Amino acid sequence: MASALVLFTGMAIAARELSADLGTFQLLAVRGIFGLLIVSALLQKSGWSQLSTTNIRLHLLRNLAQFGGQFGWFYAIAAIPLATVFAIEFTVPVWTAIFAALLLGERITATRVIAIACGLGGVLVILRPGAEIVHPAALVMLAGAVSFGLAHTMTKKLTGRDSMLCILFWMSALQLPLGLIPALWQWAPMTAAHLPWLLVIGCAGIAAHYCMVRALAAADVTVVVTLDFLRLPLITLIGWWAYQEPADWYLAAGAALILAANLINVFGRQPKPANPRA
């Protein structure tokens, strides 16, 4: 997850740098092409037989949700401050907890109810509906966060059935046409100046998801996605230094509520230590 943190942050910066010239669908298509090439090279060495799966429907549903989340993320990065994008994205554990209860049978305890309330409260503080006009990109990002929550839950379900390379291959193969077909309608020329950033998006994207899948295979889904919250202070500093993006008190207060929700979600579900006198 530490590696995923760095990789996702690098991908956000690359997406911001390219967003002035290339559309969201084109960026998603490029990411899919790089991902498919990298995973195919790994499968050439480790064996294509691991692509055999009886869960293709679950892969399809997972990647539809994942693509929706990725679209919301790339679209919002081009339109609103990076810190706002990441703060809204970090409601993913809230949606993950809800979907985990619905799809994986995990219990919704009183602690999780409090965590969900704090997370939703943080979103309301950041967006401030009624106090000012909510930017459409913020709402798109919120929908993307819900989609990510569903995708993470289904990824956890898949990790017990298919290999990591199988999950990553179907992610790239299924999401590539979803980005490429609409991108062809407004494909913009790519120059040598774009290449370094395109490499970051393509390579960091698949590497970050590899790290995420490894983490999801090793720990509970709601714990894994919570650790990613460390990206927020880093991207806030980068946004302020590189793009002169302000970080107001509403963002800080909302992010604090979302962080509190994540901490409650993690520490509230830890088993109590055994009584040494028992």
C-alpha positions in Angstrom: 0.0 0.0 0.0 3.0 2.3 0.5 4.0 1.7 -3.1 0.4 2.2 -4.3 0.3 5.5 -2.5 3.3 6.9 -4.4 2.1 5.4 -7.7 -1.4 6.8 -7.5 0.0 10.2 -6.6 2.3 10.2 -9.6 -0.6 9.2 -11.8 -2.7 12.1 -10.6 0.0 14.6 -11.4 0.5 13.0 -14.9 -3.3 13.2 -15.5 -3.4 16.9 -14.5 -0.4 17.6 -16.9 -2.1 15.9 -19.8 -5.7 17.0 -19.2 -5.3 20.3 -21.1 -4.5 18.4 -24.3 -6.1 15.0 -24.0 -9.6 14.0 -23.1 -10.6 11.7 -20.2 -11.6 8.7 -22.4 -8.3 9.0 -24.3 -6.3 8.9 -21.1 -8.3 5.8 -20.0 -7.6 4.2 -23.3 -3.9 4.8 -23.1 -3.8 3.5 -19.6 -5.6 0.3 -20.8 -3.2 -0.2 -23.7 -0.2 0.1 -21.4 -1.8 -2.2 -18.8 -2.6 -4.9 -21.3 0.9 -4.9 -22.7 2.6 -5.1 -19.3 0.3 -7.8 -18.0 0.7 -9.8 -21.2 4.5 -9.7 -20.9 4.2 -11.0 -17.3 1.8 -13.8 -18.4 4.2 -14.8 -21.2 6.7 -15.7 -18.5 4.4 -17.1 -15.8 1.9 -18.9 -18.1 -1.4 -18.0 -19.8 -3.2 -20.9 -18.3 -4.0 -18.8 -15.2 -6.4 -16.7 -17.2 -8.9 -19.6 -17.1 -11.7 -18.5 -14.8 -15.3 -19.4 -14.0 -15.9 -15.8 -12.7 -16.0 -13.9 -16.0 -19.4 -12.3 -15.0 -17.9 -11.1 -11.7 -14.8 -9.7 -13.6 -17.2 -7.8 -16.0 -19.2 -6.3 -13.1 -16.1 -5.5 -11.2 -14.5 -3.7 -14.2 -17.6 -1.8 -15.1 -17.5 -0.4 -11.5 -13.8 0.2 -11.7 -14.0 2.0 -15.0 -16.8 4.3 -13.6 -14.5 5.1 -10.7 -11.5 5.8 -12.9 -13.6 8.0 -15.2 -14.8 10.1 -12.3 -11.2 10.3 -11.0 -9.6 11.4 -14.3 -12.5 13.8 -15.1 -12.4 15.5 -11.7 -8.6 15.9 -11.7 -8.8 18.1 -14.8 -11.5 20.3 -13.3 -11.1 20.8 -9.5 -8.2 21.0 -7.0 -6.3 17.8 -6.5 -6.8 17.8 -2.7 -10.6 18.0 -3.2 -10.5 15.0 -5.6 -8.5 13.0 -3.1 -10.6 14.0 -0.1 -13.8 12.9 -1.9 -12.1 9.7 -3.1 -11.3 8.8 0.5 -14.9 8.2 1.2 -14.3 4.9 -0.6 -13.9 3.0 2.7 -17.4 4.2 3.6 -19.0 2.8 0.4 -16.8 -0.2 0.7 -18.1 -1.0 4.2 -21.7 -0.7 2.9 -21.0 -2.9 -0.1 -19.0 -5.4 2.0 -22.1 -5.8 4.2 -24.4 -6.3 1.2 -22.1 -8.6 -0.9 -19.7 -10.2 1.5 -21.9 -10.6 4.5 -19.8 -8.4 6.8 -21.7 -7.0 9.7 -22.7 -3.3 10.0 -22.0 -2.6 13.6 -22.8 0.6 15.6 -19.1 1.6 15.2 -19.4 1.3 11.4 -22.6 3.3 11.4 -20.8 6.1 13.2 -17.9 5.9 10.7 -20.3 6.1 7.8 -22.0 9.1 9.3 -18.7 10.9 9.8 -17.6 10.1 6.2 -20.8 11.4 4.7 -20.6 14.5 7.0 -17.1 15.2 5.7 -18.4 15.1 2.1 -21.2 17.5 3.0 -18.7 19.9 4.6 -16.4 19.8 1.5 -19.2 20.2 -1.1 -21.3 22.6 1.0 -24.5 22.0 -1.0 -26.9 25.0 -0.6 -24.1 27.3 0.6 -22.6 27.6 -2.9 -23.0 25.9 -6.3 -21.5 22.5 -6.2 -19.0 21.9 -9.0 -20.3 19.1 -11.3 -16.9 17.5 -11.3 -17.1 17.1 -7.5 -20.4 15.2 -8.0 -18.8 13.1 -10.7 -15.9 12.3 -8.3 -18.4 11.3 -5.6 -20.1 8.9 -8.0 -16.7 7.6 -8.9 -15.9 7.0 -5.2 -19.1 4.9 -4.8 -18.0 2.9 -7.9 -14.6 2.4 -6.4 -16.1 1.0 -3.2 -18.1 -1.5 -5.2 -15.0 -2.5 -7.3 -12.9 -3.0 -4.2 -15.5 -5.2 -2.6 -15.7 -7.4 -5.8 -11.9 -7.4 -6.0 -11.7 -8.9 -2.5 -14.2 -11.6 -3.6 -12.1 -12.4 -6.7 -8.8 -12.6 -4.8 -9.9 -15.9 -3.2 -10.7 -17.4 -6.6 -8.3 -16.0 -9.3 -4.6 -15.1 -9.5 -3.5 -11.5 -9.3 -2.4 -11.5 -13.0 -5.7 -12.9 -14.0 -7.5 -10.1 -12.2 -5.2 -7.5 -13.7 -5.4 -9.0 -17.2 -9.2 -8.9 -17.3 -9.1 -5.4 -15.8 -7.1 -4.1 -18.8 -8.8 -6.2 -21.4 -12.3 -5.3 -20.4 -11.7 -1.6 -19.6 -9.7 -0.9 -22.8 -12.6 -0.9 -25.2 -14.7 1.1 -22.7 -12.2 3.9 -23.0 -11.0 3.4 -26.6 -14.4 3.4 -28.4 -15.6 6.8 -27.1 -12.1 8.2 -27.3 -11.9 7.6 -31.1 -14.6 10.2 -31.6 -12.4 13.0 -30.2 -8.9 11.6 -30.4 -6.2 14.3 -30.0 -2.7 14.0 -31.5 -0.1 13.0 -28.9 3.4 14.5 -29.1 6.8 13.6 -27.7 6.2 16.1 -24.9 3.2 14.0 -23.8 5.2 10.7 -23.8 6.8 10.9 -20.3 3.4 11.6 -18.7 1.8 8.9 -20.7 4.4 6.4 -19.5 3.6 7.4 -15.9 -0.1 6.9 -16.4 0.4 3.6 -18.2 3.0 2.1 -15.9 2.0 3.6 -12.6 -1.6 2.6 -13.2 -1.1 -1.1 -13.6 1.7 -1.2 -10.9 -0.5 0.6 -8.4 -3.3 -1.9 -9.0 -0.9 -4.8 -8.7 0.1 -3.4 -5.3 -3.6 -2.9 -4.4 -4.6 -6.4 -5.4 -1.6 -7.8 -3.3 -2.8 -5.8 -0.3 -6.4 -6.8 -0.7 -5.3 -10.5 -0.8 -3.4 -10.1 2.4 -5.8 -8.0 4.6 -9.5 -7.0 5.0 -10.7 -4.7 2.3 -11.8 -1.9 4.6 -8.4 -1.8 6.3 -6.4 -1.8 3.0 -8.3 1.2 1.4 -8.0 3.2 4.7 -4.2 3.2 4.6 -4.3 5.0 1.3 -5.5 8.1 3.1 -1.9 9.2 3.6 -2.1 10.5 0.0 -4.2 13.5 1.0 -1.6 15.6 2.8 1.0 14.8 0.1 -1.3 15.8 -2.8 -2.4 18.9 -0.9 1.2 20.0 -0.7 1.8 19.2 -4.3 -1.3 21.1 -5.4 -0.3 24.1 -3.5 3.3 24.1 -4.6 2.9 23.1 -8.3 -0.6 24.5 -9.2 -1.2 27.2 -6.6 -4.3 25.4 -5.4 -5.7 26.8 -2.1 -6.7 24.4 0.7 -9.5 26.2 2.7 -10.8 25.4 6.1 -13.8 23.6 4.7 -11.6 21.1 2.9 -9.5 20.6 6.1 -12.6 20.1 8.3 -14.2 17.7 5.8 -11.0 15.8 5.3 -10.6 15.5 9.1 -14.2 14.1 9.4 -13.4 11.6 6.6 -10.1 10.6 8.3 -12.0 10.2 11.6 -14.5 7.9 9.8 -11.6 5.8 8.5 -9.9 5.6 11.9 -13.1 4.6 13.6 -13.7 2.0 10.9 -10.3 0.4 11.4 -9.8 0.6 15.2 -13.4 0.1 16.1 -13.3 -3.4 14.4 -10.0 -4.6 16.0 -10.6 -7.6 18.3 -10.2 -6.9 22.0 -7.0 -8.2 23.6 -7.3 -11.3 25.6 -7.4 -10.9 29.4 -4.0 -12.0 30.7 -5.6 -13.2 33.9 -8.1 -15.4 32.1 
